[in-house]
Amino acid sequence: MAPAALVEVLGYTPAGRGHLHTTWPDKALKDDPTPAFKLDLAHKDMGLALAMAAQLKVPAVTGAAGREVYAMARAQGRGNDDWTTGILRTVKALSAHDR
């Protein structure tokens, strides 16, 4: 799916109320890695959220999967990039999608 179409579709979901209309268009869709929020920090924060979920015995399957994508992006040297751009570049590289 084209990134712009994905943003449009997800814009009608709760996820669309935040980053899909702010950070994603200004950073990821312009392929701008200049950090508004570093991927390294997003990885750390997700780790804290997952630790709290584990302590409370609350499943966080989607969060755990997301943190793995953050870890893959960091392994590719994208830790200092904006988190949205780093994630999109990583997913594109994994899928060989070049749009």
ABEGO torsion letter per residue (X at the ends): XBAAAAAAAAAABAAAABAAABAAAAAAAAGBABBABBAAAAAAAAAAAAAAAAAAGBBBAAAAAAAAAAAAAAAAGAAABBAAAAAAAAAAAAAGBBX
